[in-house]
C-alpha cells in the first residue's frame, strides 16, 4: 500500500478527520466558553441586574442570538459549499468563528461603555453564528466523503469528538483560572484569557485545512456537471419531509446537551448556591468520557444501523431525566459526576455518535452541504439554542425547582425519537456493505491511516 493509503484526492483520511475535528472543536470551544462565562460572569459584566437569575436569563438570550444566525449561515455557506466546494468555505467559517471569540475577549464591560457593550456582544454573536452555521456541514462532509461507506459512522463520529473536546478546553481553562487566581480575579478580568487564547486554535486549524484536498465526491459531482444552481431550492422541493423530520430529530440531541451542561451549571451555582469548581470538574470528567464513547457508538451504528443507535440514545435520556436532577440536587460531587457522565457520555454520546452519517446520507452529494447544514442549524437552534433560555425560565417559573425542566427534557426526547423513526427510508444507503455489495466502495484503510 502506498503513502496515500486510506486517502483519496491525495490527502490521507487521518488529516481530513483531524481538520474536521479541529473545526468542530473551535465551534464548540466558542459556544461552550460563551455559555460557561454567561452562566458565571456575563450577568454582571454585560447585563447587570438586581436579580442574578434575571441577569443570567439576559446573558442566555444573547447566547440564543448566536444560534439564530446559524440557519442563515447554513444556507449561505451550504450554497457555496455545494456550488464551489467544501474546502475554501471551511477556512472562511473557521476564521469567522475564532475571530469572534477573540473579539469578545477584548470587549469593554457595561460599566465602561454602557449599553454599547451588550449591543456589540450581540453583533459579534451574530457573526459567529453565521460562521458556525456553515462549519458543521462542511466539516462532517469532508470526513464522510473521504471515508469507506461501511465505516462512515465511525469516521464521522471522530469529527464529533471535537464537541466534548470543545467543552473540555474552555471549562478546563475556566476551572484552572478560577482555582489558582486570587479571589475575584476571574470575575474581574481573567475570564477574558480563554477568549483570547482561541487564536491558537484558529492558527492550527487554518494551517491543517490549507493542506487538505477538496472532497473527492464533490470533485466527481462537479466533473459530471451535477452541481445545482440553487441547492436550497432542490433540498426543500425534493427532500422536504426529510428536512423537517431530521430537524425535529436533532432537537433533543442538541437541547439535552445544553440542559446537562449549561442549565445544570446555572442551577447548581445560582439556585443551590454551591461552588462552581466541583460542577465544572464533573463536566470535565463527563466530556472526557464522551471523547471515548463517541467512536464506540459511531462504530456500533455501522453494525446495527444509525437510526437504532440514535433512537436508543433518546430513549435512554427519557429514562435519565428524573434521576439526573435527583442526583444533581444532592450537591454531592460524585453523584453530580455520575449524572453528567450518564447524560453526556451515554445518552448524548449515542445520539451524536450516530448522527452525522445518519443525517448526511439523507441527501445526494450535489445538495448535501445545504441539506445537512439546514438540518443541523435549525435543529440546533430549536434545541441547543433555546434550551438555556427555556431551562432558566422554567427554573424561575418553578421557584428554582427543576420539575418543569424535567417535563421539557422528556418532551423533546420523545419528540425527537418519534421523528427519527421517520428517517428509516434511507437506512439501506448506509447499512454495512459486504465485499460483493453493488454499492460503490471507498478505498480501504489500514491501521496506519488513522
C-alpha positions in Angstrom: 0.0 0.0 0.0 1.4 3.4 -1.0 1.8 6.5 1.0 -1.7 7.7 0.2 -3.3 4.6 1.6 -6.6 5.3 3.1 -6.9 8.5 1.1 -8.4 10.0 -2.0 -7.6 13.2 -3.7 -4.0 13.0 -2.4 -5.0 13.6 1.3 -4.7 10.9 4.0 -8.1 10.3 5.7 -6.4 10.9 9.1 -5.6 14.5 8.0 -9.1 15.1 6.8 -10.6 13.8 10.1 -8.2 16.0 12.1 -9.0 19.1 10.1 -12.8 18.5 10.5 -12.4 17.6 14.2 -10.5 20.8 14.8 -13.2 22.8 13.2 -15.8 21.2 15.5 -13.5 21.9 18.4 -13.3 25.6 17.6 -17.1 25.7 17.1 -17.8 24.2 20.5 -14.9 26.0 22.2 -16.6 29.3 21.1 -20.1 28.3 22.1 -19.1 26.5 25.3 -16.8 29.2 26.5 -19.6 31.8 26.0 -22.2 29.6 27.7 -19.9 28.9 30.7 -19.0 32.5 31.1 -22.6 33.6 30.6 -23.6 31.3 33.4 -20.8 32.5 35.7 -19.9 36.1 34.8 -21.7 37.8 32.0 -24.8 38.6 34.0 -22.6 41.1 35.9 -20.2 42.2 33.1 -22.7 42.9 30.3 -26.2 42.6 31.9 -26.1 44.0 35.4 -29.5 43.4 37.2 -30.8 43.2 40.7 -31.8 39.5 40.4 -28.9 37.2 39.4 -31.3 34.8 37.7 -32.7 37.7 35.5 -29.1 38.7 34.5 -28.3 35.1 33.7 -31.5 34.9 31.6 -30.4 38.0 29.6 -26.9 36.5 29.0 -28.5 33.3 27.7 -30.7 35.4 25.4 -27.6 36.7 23.8 -26.4 33.1 23.6 -29.5 32.3 21.7 -28.8 35.1 19.2 -25.8 33.3 18.0 -27.9 30.3 17.4 -30.5 32.3 15.5 -27.8 33.3 12.9 -26.8 29.7 12.4 -29.6 28.6 10.0 -28.9 31.7 7.8 -25.2 30.8 7.9 -26.0 27.2 7.0 -28.0 28.4 3.9 -25.3 30.8 2.8 -22.3 28.6 3.2 -24.2 25.5 2.3 -25.0 27.1 -1.0 -21.4 27.9 -1.8 -20.1 24.6 -0.4 -22.4 22.7 -2.8 -21.5 25.0 -5.8 -17.9 25.8 -5.2 -16.6 23.1 -2.9 -16.2 22.3 0.8 -12.5 23.3 1.5 -12.4 27.0 0.9 -15.8 27.6 2.7 -14.4 25.8 5.7 -11.4 28.0 6.0 -13.7 31.1 6.0 -16.1 29.7 8.6 -13.2 28.8 10.9 -11.8 32.3 10.8 -15.2 33.9 11.4 -15.8 31.7 14.5 -12.4 32.2 16.0 -12.0 35.9 15.5 -15.5 36.4 17.0 -14.4 34.6 20.2 -11.1 36.6 20.3 -13.1 39.9 19.9 -15.3 39.1 22.9 -12.1 38.8 25.0 -11.4 42.4 24.1 -14.9 43.8 24.6 -15.3 46.5 27.3 -17.9 45.9 30.0 -21.2 47.6 30.5 -19.7 49.7 33.3 -17.1 51.1 30.8 -19.2 51.8 27.7 -22.8 51.4 28.8 -25.4 49.9 26.5 -22.9 49.7 23.7 -21.3 46.7 25.4 -24.3 44.3 25.1 -25.1 45.6 21.6 -21.5 44.9 20.4 -21.8 41.5 22.1 -24.9 40.7 20.1 -23.2 41.8 16.8 -20.2 39.5 17.5 -22.6 36.6 18.3 -24.4 37.2 15.0 -21.1 37.0 13.0 -20.0 33.9 15.0 -23.4 32.3 14.4 -23.1 32.8 10.6 -19.7 31.2 10.6 -20.8 28.3 12.8 -23.8 27.7 10.5 -21.5 26.8 7.7 -18.9 25.0 9.7 -20.6 21.8 10.8 -21.9 20.6 7.4 -18.7 21.0 5.6 -16.5 19.5 8.3 -18.6 16.4 8.6 -18.9 16.0 4.8 -15.2 16.1 4.3 -14.8 13.2 6.7 -17.8 11.4 5.3 -16.9 11.8 1.6 -13.3 10.6 2.3 -14.4 7.5 4.3 -15.2 4.0 3.3 -19.0 3.7 3.1 -19.2 0.9 5.6 -17.3 2.9 8.2 -18.8 6.3 7.8 -20.4 6.2 11.2 -17.1 5.6 12.9 -15.1 8.3 11.0 -17.8 11.0 11.3 -18.1 10.2 15.0 -14.4 11.1 15.3 -15.2 14.5 14.0 -17.8 14.8 16.7 -15.1 14.3 19.4 -14.5 18.0 18.7 -17.7 18.7 20.7 -16.7 17.3 24.1 -13.1 18.4 23.4 -14.5 21.9 22.7 -16.1 21.7 26.1 -13.0 20.3 27.9 -10.7 23.0 26.8 -12.6 26.1 27.9 -14.1 24.5 31.0 -10.6 23.3 31.9 -9.2 26.8 31.5 -12.0 28.4 33.4 -11.6 25.9 36.3 -7.9 26.4 36.4 -8.1 30.1 36.4 -10.8 30.3 38.9 -9.0 27.9 41.3 -5.5 29.4 41.0 -6.0 33.1 40.8 -6.8 35.4 43.8 -10.5 35.6 44.8 -12.4 37.8 42.4 -9.7 37.9 39.7 -11.6 35.6 37.4 -14.8 37.6 37.5 -12.9 40.9 37.2 -10.6 40.3 34.3 -9.3 36.7 33.9 -12.5 35.5 32.2 -11.1 37.2 29.1 -8.0 35.0 28.8 -9.7 31.8 27.4 -11.4 34.0 24.8 -8.1 35.5 23.7 -6.4 32.0 23.7 -8.8 30.9 21.0 -6.4 32.5 18.4 -4.1 29.5 18.8 -6.8 27.0 17.8 -7.6 29.2 14.7 -3.9 29.2 13.5 -3.6 25.5 13.9 -6.9 24.8 12.3 -6.4 27.0 9.2 -2.9 25.6 8.7 -4.2 22.0 8.6 -7.2 22.9 6.4 -4.9 24.5 3.8 -3.2 21.1 3.5 -6.4 19.2 2.8 -7.6 18.5 -0.8 -11.2 19.0 -1.9 -13.8 16.3 -1.2 -13.4 13.6 -3.9 -17.2 13.1 -4.2 -17.7 16.8 -4.8 -14.9 16.8 -7.4 -16.6 13.9 -9.1 -20.1 15.6 -9.0 -18.6 18.8 -10.5 -16.9 16.9 -13.2 -20.1 15.2 -14.1 -22.0 18.5 -14.1 -24.3 17.5 -11.2 -23.7 20.8 -9.3 -27.1 22.6 -8.7 -27.5 26.3 -9.4 -29.8 26.6 -6.3 -29.1 23.8 -3.9 -31.6 25.1 -1.3 -34.4 25.0 -3.7 -33.6 21.5 -4.6 -33.4 20.4 -1.0 -36.7 21.9 0.0 -38.5 20.8 -3.2 -37.4 17.2 -3.2 -36.4 16.4 0.3 -38.8 18.5 2.4 -40.1 15.7 4.6 -36.5 14.5 5.4 -35.5 18.1 6.3 -38.4 18.5 8.7 -38.1 15.1 10.4 -34.3 15.4 10.8 -34.7 18.9 12.3 -37.1 17.5 14.9 -34.9 14.5 15.5 -31.9 16.9 16.1 -33.7 19.0 18.8 -33.2 16.6 21.7 -29.6 15.8 20.9 -28.6 19.5 20.9 -31.1 20.6 23.6 -30.3 18.0 26.2 -26.6 18.6 25.8 -27.2 22.2 27.0 -29.6 21.1 29.7 -27.0 18.8 31.2 -24.2 21.3 30.8 -25.3 24.9 30.6 -28.6 24.9 32.6 -27.3 22.5 35.2 -24.3 24.7 35.9 -26.6 27.7 36.3 -28.9 25.7 38.6 -26.2 24.4 40.8 -24.3 27.7 41.2 -27.3 30.1 41.3 -30.1 28.2 42.8 -28.3 25.8 45.1 -25.6 28.3 45.8 -22.8 25.7 45.6 -19.2 26.4 44.5 -18.6 26.3 40.7 -15.3 24.3 40.8 -16.9 20.9 41.6 -19.6 21.1 38.9 -17.1 22.3 36.3 -14.8 19.3 37.2 -17.8 17.0 36.9 -18.5 18.3 33.4 -14.8 17.8 32.5 -14.9 14.2 33.5 -18.1 13.6 31.6 -16.8 15.2 28.5 -13.5 13.2 28.7 -15.6 10.0 28.9 -17.7 11.1 25.9 -14.5 11.5 23.8 -14.1 7.8 24.3 -17.8 6.7 23.8 -18.5 8.7 20.6 -16.4 6.5 18.4 -17.8 3.4 20.1 -21.3 4.5 19.3 -20.2 5.5 15.8 -18.8 2.1 15.2 -21.9 0.4 16.6 -24.0 2.4 14.2 -22.1 1.0 11.3 -23.0 -2.5 12.5 -26.6 -2.2 13.7 -27.9 0.9 11.9 -27.6 4.6 12.7 -31.3 5.1 13.3 -31.4 2.4 16.0 -28.4 3.8 17.9 -29.8 7.3 17.6 -33.3 6.4 19.0 -31.7 4.3 21.7 -29.8 7.3 22.9 -33.0 9.4 23.0 -34.9 6.7 25.0 -32.1 6.5 27.5 -32.3 10.2 28.1 -36.1 9.9 28.7 -35.4 7.4 31.5 -32.5 9.5 32.8 -34.3 12.8 33.2 -35.6 12.5 36.8 -32.6 10.6 38.2 -30.3 13.2 36.7 -31.8 16.1 38.7 -32.2 13.9 41.8 -28.5 13.2 41.7 -27.5 16.8 40.9 -29.7 18.4 43.6 -27.8 16.5 46.3 -24.8 18.7 45.7 -22.6 15.6 46.1 -19.6 15.7 43.7 -19.6 12.0 42.7 -23.4 11.9 42.2 -23.2 15.0 40.1 -20.3 13.5 38.1 -22.3 10.3 37.6 -25.3 12.3 36.4 -23.3 14.3 33.9 -21.4 11.2 32.7 -24.6 9.3 32.0 -26.2 12.3 30.3 -23.2 13.3 28.1 -21.2 10.2 27.6 -24.0 7.7 27.2 -27.3 9.5 26.2 -25.9 12.3 24.2 -22.9 10.2 23.0 -25.2 7.6 21.4 -27.3 10.2 19.5 -24.3 12.3 18.5 -22.1 9.3 17.5 -24.7 8.1 15.0 -26.0 11.4 13.9 -23.6 12.7 11.2 -23.7 9.6 9.0 -27.5 9.3 9.6 -28.3 12.8 8.5 -25.7 13.3 5.8 -26.8 10.2 3.9 -30.3 11.6 3.6 -29.2 13.9 0.8 -27.3 13.4 -2.6 -23.8 14.8 -3.0 -24.9 17.8 -5.1 -27.1 19.3 -2.3 -25.6 17.5 0.8 -23.8 20.5 2.2 -27.0 22.6 2.1 -29.3 19.8 3.4 -27.1 18.8 6.3 -26.4 22.4 7.3 -30.1 23.3 7.3 -30.9 20.2 9.3 -28.1 20.8 11.8 -28.5 24.5 12.3 -32.3 24.8 12.5 -32.4 21.7 14.8 -29.6 23.1 16.9 -31.3 26.5 17.2 -34.6 25.0 18.3 -32.8 22.6 20.6 -29.4 23.8 21.9 -30.1 27.5 21.3 -33.5 27.5 23.2 -32.5 25.1 25.9 -30.6 27.5 28.2 -33.3 30.2 27.7 -36.2 27.8 28.3 -34.5 25.9 31.0 -33.6 29.0 33.0 -37.2 30.4 32.5 -38.7 27.1 33.7 -36.4 27.2 36.8 -37.6 30.7 37.5 -41.2 29.8 37.0 -40.8 26.8 39.3 -39.3 28.9 42.1 -35.9 27.4 41.5 -37.1 23.8 41.4 -36.5 21.5 38.4 -39.9 19.9 37.9 -41.0 21.8 34.8 -37.5 21.5 33.4 -37.8 17.6 33.6 -41.1 17.8 31.6 -39.3 19.8 29.0 -36.4 17.4 28.8 -38.6 14.4 28.5 -40.9 16.1 26.0 -38.1 17.0 23.5 -36.6 13.5 23.8 -39.9 11.8 23.0 -40.5 14.2 20.1 -37.0 13.6 18.6 -37.2 9.8 19.0 -40.6 9.7 17.2 -39.2 11.9 14.3 -36.1 9.7 14.0 -38.3 6.7 13.2 -39.4 8.5 10.0 -35.8 8.6 8.8 -35.6 4.9 8.2 -36.3 5.2 4.4 -32.6 5.9 3.8 -31.3 3.2 6.1 -30.3 0.9 3.2 -27.9 3.6 1.9 -25.7 3.5 5.0 -26.1 -0.1 6.3 -22.8 -2.0 6.4 -21.9 -3.4 3.0 -20.1 -6.5 2.1 -17.3 -7.1 -0.3 -19.8 -8.2 -3.0 -22.2 -5.4 -2.5 -23.1 -3.3 -5.6 -22.7 -0.2 -3.5 -19.6 1.7 -4.7 -16.8 1.1 -2.2 -14.4 3.7 -1.0 -10.6 3.0 -0.7 -9.8 0.5 2.1 -8.0 1.6 5.2 -5.3 0.0 7.2 -4.5 0.8 10.9 -1.9 3.4 9.9 -4.4 5.5 8.0 -5.9 6.9 11.2 
